[in-house]
Amino acid sequence: MIRWFRRKSKTAEVPREEHREPEAELPSTAEEEPEAAEGESAPTAALEMEAAGVQAEPEAALDTAPAQEAVPDRKAEAQVEPAEVLDIAPVAGEEPGESPVEVEEAVFGVDDETGPGAEAASGERRFFSRLRDRLHKTREQFINRMDRLVLGRKKIDMDLLDELEEVLITSDLGVRTTQLLLEKVAEKIKRQELKDPEKLRDQLREEITRILSVESSAWDPRSARPFVIMIIGVNGVGKTTTIGKLAHQFKSEGLKVMLVAADTFRAAAVEQLSLWGERVNVPVVKQKSGSDPSAVAFDAMDAAVSRGMDIVLLDTAGRMHTKVNLMEELKKVQRVVNRKDLSAPHEVLLVLDASTGQNALSQARLFKEEIGVTGLILTKLDGTAKGGIIVAISDELQLPVRYIGIGESLDDLRPFDPEEFTKALF
């Protein structure tokens, strides 16, 4: 077993720098458009003209010209450079010109299929079924291999444990977590509490559930107003898409949500977040690309307070987690937000791509040391055979997993439940 540890436990390769984050695939709304009825006979020319006159609907004119307003002087103690030009778009129910911040209010793409309390028990069952289906790659790599390993075995011996060790590590549970699990199994065997190889499955499920159930403060977005959530992570993990899905969920719960485009470094990042704002019909605070992210955050906090927002989702730059400039920029954004509200940001959520395996663990380790991460969001669990990384991160860093992403639709980002996850996995 020790020889196998030395052979397999190599340092995770740090991902190379990416300068562009792939554009998020926005959920298609084409299915919402009514289809033409089939089987209708062709009308006469007169009827066609009459029908055209009745059915044609003029397109609503959208006044996209925002009102211009002079930018007031910033307070000297804020130490944040003001934006050069801030356009104002009115928020629904308010008069324009109330805040020197560009607040882009969506006027189309409303997704109101769900509302507060609309999630029924049948919907939860459908999600569990979907979760189980989406985890099939991880289950095949981990659980099915373990089942084949113990099938036909009459006793637990060292050969079985060595083979089980390989299954656990290649499923991205990592050396540390694998060793912990095997030690628990060895204790059970030594006390003669575990003799049947087929019972290994239940024992591992119990231990994995315990590891994933990290003790943490309660997740309560209603505990402050506005409740500021700072979203961080490297490029390519799906930060902006995740923010859009979170906004959809909070809005469906009846909360007033504001998005903040503080990722002014990556090309088209501001535009991408604006599209999500239109999609879920929430305001977006933004400035032009290249602006100081701290200035955007400063303005956003003022706008959130003046407009009575419940939730502020703050997008940030990614780049590489090993870049010193990125970490310093994120720390500055934190300081500015904290200066406006001493309890903010209330949550710092790190978005990780589960398909990157051990690299996700190295990212989480560094971000926690530098920024002070309070929770995790793991995306792309549906497309990876290495979902075991979620167990390794929870074990080593003792960070709670707040949400998991198992698909591209708005409802495929869900709050994480350790028992539900392990039940679907096993």
C-alpha positions in Angstrom: 0.0 0.0 0.0 2.8 2.4 0.9 4.6 1.7 -2.4 1.4 2.5 -4.2 1.1 5.8 -2.4 4.6 6.9 -3.4 4.0 5.9 -7.0 0.6 7.7 -7.3 0.8 10.8 -5.2 2.4 13.4 -7.5 2.0 17.1 -7.2 -1.0 18.4 -9.1 -0.1 20.3 -12.2 -1.0 23.9 -12.1 -3.2 24.9 -15.0 -1.6 27.2 -17.5 -2.8 30.7 -17.7 -6.0 31.4 -19.7 -6.6 34.9 -20.9 -10.2 34.4 -21.9 -13.1 32.7 -20.2 -15.3 30.8 -22.5 -18.7 32.4 -23.2 -21.4 30.8 -21.1 -24.1 29.0 -23.0 -27.3 30.8 -22.2 -30.3 28.6 -21.8 -32.4 28.7 -25.0 -35.8 30.3 -24.8 -36.9 29.1 -28.2 -39.2 26.5 -26.8 -41.3 29.3 -25.2 -42.5 30.6 -28.6 -45.8 29.1 -29.7 -45.5 26.8 -32.8 -47.8 27.2 -35.8 -50.7 24.8 -35.9 -50.2 21.9 -38.3 -52.7 20.7 -40.8 -54.4 24.0 -41.6 -55.7 24.5 -45.1 -54.4 27.4 -47.2 -56.9 30.4 -47.0 -57.9 32.5 -49.9 -56.0 35.8 -50.7 -58.7 37.9 -49.0 -58.6 35.8 -45.9 -54.8 36.0 -45.8 -55.0 39.8 -45.9 -57.6 39.8 -43.2 -55.7 37.4 -41.0 -52.6 39.3 -41.4 -54.3 42.5 -40.3 -55.7 40.8 -37.2 -52.6 38.8 -36.1 -49.8 41.2 -36.8 -48.6 42.8 -33.6 -46.3 45.8 -33.7 -43.0 45.3 -31.8 -42.6 47.3 -28.6 -40.3 50.2 -29.0 -37.5 50.0 -26.4 -36.1 53.3 -25.3 -32.4 52.3 -24.9 -31.0 55.8 -24.5 -30.0 56.2 -20.8 -30.3 59.5 -19.1 -27.0 61.3 -18.5 -26.2 62.8 -15.1 -23.1 64.4 -13.7 -21.0 62.3 -11.4 -20.8 63.7 -7.9 -17.4 63.9 -6.2 -16.4 60.8 -4.2 -15.5 61.2 -0.6 -11.8 61.6 0.0 -11.7 58.8 2.5 -13.1 56.3 0.0 -9.8 56.2 -1.9 -11.5 54.8 -5.0 -11.3 56.5 -8.4 -14.7 57.5 -9.8 -15.8 56.2 -13.1 -15.3 58.6 -16.1 -18.9 58.2 -17.4 -21.8 56.7 -15.6 -25.0 56.2 -17.5 -28.3 55.8 -15.6 -31.1 53.5 -16.5 -34.2 53.5 -14.3 -35.0 50.6 -12.1 -38.6 49.5 -12.3 -40.8 51.6 -10.0 -38.1 54.3 -9.6 -37.5 57.6 -11.3 -34.3 57.9 -13.4 -31.4 59.9 -12.1 -31.5 58.7 -8.5 -28.0 57.2 -8.5 -24.8 58.1 -10.4 -24.4 54.4 -11.3 -25.0 52.7 -14.5 -27.8 50.2 -13.6 -28.9 48.2 -16.6 -32.4 47.0 -16.0 -33.5 44.1 -18.2 -36.7 44.7 -20.2 -37.0 41.3 -21.8 -36.0 37.7 -21.3 -38.1 37.4 -18.1 -38.1 33.9 -16.7 -41.0 33.7 -14.3 -41.7 30.0 -14.5 -41.1 29.7 -10.8 -42.0 31.7 -7.8 -41.6 31.7 -4.1 -42.5 28.3 -2.7 -43.2 26.8 -6.2 -40.8 23.9 -5.7 -42.9 20.9 -5.0 -42.0 17.5 -3.6 -42.4 16.1 -7.1 -39.8 18.6 -8.4 -37.4 17.5 -5.7 -37.8 13.9 -6.8 -37.2 14.8 -10.4 -34.0 16.7 -9.4 -32.8 13.7 -7.4 -33.4 11.5 -10.5 -31.5 14.0 -12.6 -28.7 14.2 -10.2 -28.3 10.5 -10.2 -28.3 10.4 -14.0 -25.7 13.3 -14.3 -23.4 11.5 -11.8 -23.2 8.4 -13.9 -19.6 9.0 -15.0 -18.4 9.4 -11.4 -20.5 6.4 -10.3 -19.0 4.2 -13.1 -15.4 5.3 -12.2 -15.8 4.9 -8.5 -18.8 2.9 -7.3 -19.1 0.4 -10.1 -15.4 -0.4 -10.0 -15.7 -0.9 -6.2 -18.7 -3.2 -6.7 -16.8 -5.3 -9.2 -13.8 -5.4 -6.9 -15.7 -6.9 -3.9 -18.0 -9.2 -6.0 -17.3 -12.8 -5.2 -14.8 -12.0 -2.4 -15.4 -14.0 0.8 -13.1 -12.0 3.1 -11.3 -8.6 3.4 -7.6 -9.1 2.9 -4.6 -6.9 2.1 -5.0 -7.5 -1.7 -8.5 -6.2 -1.5 -7.5 -3.1 0.4 -4.7 -2.4 -2.1 -7.0 -2.6 -5.0 -9.6 -0.5 -3.2 -6.9 2.1 -2.6 -6.2 2.4 -6.3 -9.9 2.8 -7.0 -10.2 5.6 -4.5 -7.2 7.6 -5.6 -8.0 7.3 -9.4 -11.4 8.6 -8.6 -9.7 11.8 -7.4 -10.4 11.4 -3.7 -6.7 12.1 -3.2 -4.0 10.4 -1.1 -5.0 12.1 2.2 -8.7 11.3 2.0 -8.0 7.7 0.7 -5.7 7.1 3.6 -8.4 8.4 6.0 -11.1 6.1 4.6 -8.8 3.1 4.6 -7.8 3.7 8.2 -11.5 3.8 9.2 -12.0 0.5 7.3 -9.0 -1.0 9.0 -10.3 -0.1 12.5 -13.6 -1.7 11.7 -11.8 -4.9 10.6 -9.5 -4.9 13.6 -12.5 -4.7 15.9 -14.2 -7.4 13.9 -17.0 -5.0 13.1 -16.5 -5.4 9.4 -16.0 -8.9 7.9 -18.2 -9.0 4.8 -16.5 -7.4 1.7 -19.9 -6.4 0.4 -20.4 -4.3 3.5 -17.5 -2.1 2.4 -19.8 -0.1 0.2 -22.1 0.9 3.1 -19.0 1.7 5.3 -17.5 4.0 2.6 -20.8 5.7 2.0 -21.2 6.5 5.7 -17.7 7.9 5.9 -18.0 10.0 2.8 -21.3 11.5 4.0 -19.5 12.4 7.3 -16.6 14.1 5.4 -19.0 16.1 3.2 -21.0 17.3 6.2 -18.6 20.1 7.1 -19.6 22.2 10.1 -20.2 25.8 9.0 -22.3 28.8 9.7 -25.9 28.6 8.5 -26.5 29.8 4.9 -29.0 32.6 5.4 -29.2 35.2 2.6 -31.9 37.1 4.5 -29.6 37.7 7.5 -28.5 41.1 6.1 -29.7 43.7 3.6 -28.1 43.8 1.2 -26.5 40.4 1.6 -23.3 40.7 -0.4 -21.9 37.5 -2.1 -18.5 37.8 -3.7 -17.9 35.2 -6.4 -14.2 34.3 -7.1 -12.4 31.7 -9.2 -10.1 31.3 -12.2 -11.2 31.7 -15.8 -13.1 28.9 -17.4 -14.8 27.5 -14.3 -18.2 29.1 -15.1 -18.3 32.0 -12.6 -20.5 34.3 -14.7 -22.9 31.5 -15.6 -23.1 30.5 -12.0 -23.9 34.1 -11.0 -26.7 34.2 -13.5 -28.2 30.9 -12.1 -27.9 32.1 -8.5 -29.7 35.4 -9.5 -32.5 33.3 -11.0 -32.9 31.2 -7.8 -32.8 34.2 -5.5 -35.3 36.1 -7.6 -37.6 33.1 -7.7 -37.6 33.2 -3.9 -38.9 36.8 -4.0 -35.6 38.6 -3.3 -34.5 41.7 -5.1 -31.2 40.9 -6.7 -28.4 43.1 -8.2 -25.5 41.9 -10.3 -22.1 43.7 -10.2 -19.8 43.4 -13.2 -16.5 43.9 -11.3 -14.6 41.7 -13.8 -13.3 44.5 -15.9 -10.2 42.7 -17.0 -11.5 39.9 -19.3 -12.7 40.9 -22.7 -16.5 40.7 -23.0 -17.0 39.8 -19.3 -19.2 42.8 -18.7 -21.3 42.1 -21.8 -21.7 38.4 -20.7 -23.0 39.4 -17.3 -25.3 42.0 -18.9 -26.8 39.2 -21.0 -27.5 37.2 -17.9 -29.1 40.3 -16.3 -31.5 40.5 -19.3 -32.1 36.8 -19.1 -33.2 36.7 -15.5 -34.5 40.3 -15.4 -32.3 41.8 -12.7 -30.3 45.1 -12.8 -26.6 45.1 -13.5 -24.1 47.6 -12.2 -21.3 48.1 -14.6 -18.7 50.5 -16.0 -16.6 50.2 -19.2 -14.0 47.5 -19.6 -10.6 48.4 -18.0 -12.2 50.4 -15.1 -11.1 49.9 -11.6 -13.0 46.9 -10.2 -13.0 48.6 -6.7 -14.8 51.6 -8.2 -17.5 49.4 -9.6 -17.9 47.7 -6.2 -18.0 51.0 -4.5 -20.8 52.3 -6.7 -22.7 49.0 -6.5 -22.9 49.2 -2.7 -24.3 52.7 -2.8 -26.9 51.6 -5.5 -27.9 48.5 -3.6 -28.6 50.5 -0.4 -30.5 53.3 -2.1 -32.6 50.8 -4.1 -33.3 48.5 -1.3 -31.7 45.4 -2.8 -31.7 42.1 -0.8 -28.9 40.3 -2.6 -25.7 41.7 -4.3 -23.8 39.1 -6.5 -20.3 40.5 -7.2 -18.5 39.1 -10.2 -14.7 39.3 -10.1 -11.7 38.8 -12.4 -10.3 35.3 -12.8 -6.9 35.0 -14.6 -4.7 32.5 -12.8 -4.9 31.8 -9.1 -1.0 32.0 -8.9 -1.0 35.6 -10.1 -0.1 38.1 -7.3 -1.9 40.9 -9.1 -5.2 39.0 -9.1 -5.0 38.3 -5.4 -4.2 41.9 -4.6 -7.1 43.1 -6.8 -9.5 40.8 -5.0 -8.3 42.0 -1.6 -8.8 45.6 -2.6 -12.4 44.8 -3.7 -13.0 43.2 -0.3 -11.7 46.2 1.5 -13.9 48.7 -0.4 -17.0 46.6 0.1 -16.2 46.2 3.8 -15.7 50.0 4.1 -19.3 50.5 2.9 -20.6 47.7 5.1 -18.5 46.4 8.0 -20.1 42.9 7.8 -19.7 42.6 4.0 -18.9 40.6 2.0 -21.1 38.2 3.9 -20.0 35.2 1.8 -17.0 34.6 -0.4 -17.8 31.7 -2.7 -15.1 30.0 -4.7 -16.3 28.4 -8.0 -14.4 25.3 -9.0 -14.5 23.1 -12.1 -14.9 19.5 -10.9 -13.4 18.2 -14.1 -10.0 19.7 -13.3 -9.5 17.1 -10.5 -6.5 17.8 -8.2 -5.9 21.2 -9.8 -9.3 22.3 -8.2 -7.9 21.3 -4.8 -4.7 23.4 -5.4 -6.9 26.4 -6.4 -9.1 26.1 -3.4 -6.1 25.8 -1.1 -4.5 29.1 -2.4 -7.7 31.1 -2.6 -8.5 30.1 1.0 -5.1 31.2 2.2 -5.2 34.6 0.4 -8.8 35.7 0.3 -10.6 33.8 3.0 -13.1 31.6 1.2 -16.3 30.8 3.1 -17.9 28.3 0.8 -17.5 26.4 -2.5 -19.5 25.9 -5.7 -18.6 22.9 -7.8 -19.6 23.1 -11.4 -19.6 20.5 -14.3 -20.1 17.5 -12.1 -22.2 16.0 -14.9 -19.3 15.9 -17.3 -16.5 14.4 -15.2 -15.5 11.0 -14.0 -13.6 12.6 -11.2 -16.4 13.8 -9.0 -14.5 12.4 -6.0 -12.6 15.8 -5.8 -15.6 17.2 -3.9 -14.7 14.7 -1.0 -11.0 15.6 -1.1 -11.6 19.3 -0.9 -14.1 19.0 1.9 -11.8 16.8 3.9 -8.6 18.8 3.5 -9.9 22.4 3.6 -13.0 21.9 5.7 -15.0 24.2 3.5 -18.7 23.7 3.0 -20.0 23.1 -0.5 -22.9 25.5 -0.9 -24.0 24.6 -4.5 -23.3 22.1 -7.2 -23.8 22.4 -10.9 -25.0 19.3 -12.9 -26.0 20.9 -16.2 -26.6 23.9 -18.3 -30.2 24.8 -17.5 -31.2 27.4 -14.9 -32.4 24.8 -12.4 -29.2 22.6 -12.7 -27.4 24.7 -10.0 -28.8 23.5 -6.7 -28.0 23.8 -3.0 -25.7 21.0 -1.9 -27.0 18.2 0.4 -24.4 15.7 1.5 -26.8 12.9 2.2 -28.7 13.5 -1.1 -25.4 13.6 -3.0 -24.0 10.3 -1.6 -27.4 8.6 -2.0 -27.4 9.6 -5.7 -23.7 8.5 -6.0 -24.1 5.1 -4.4 
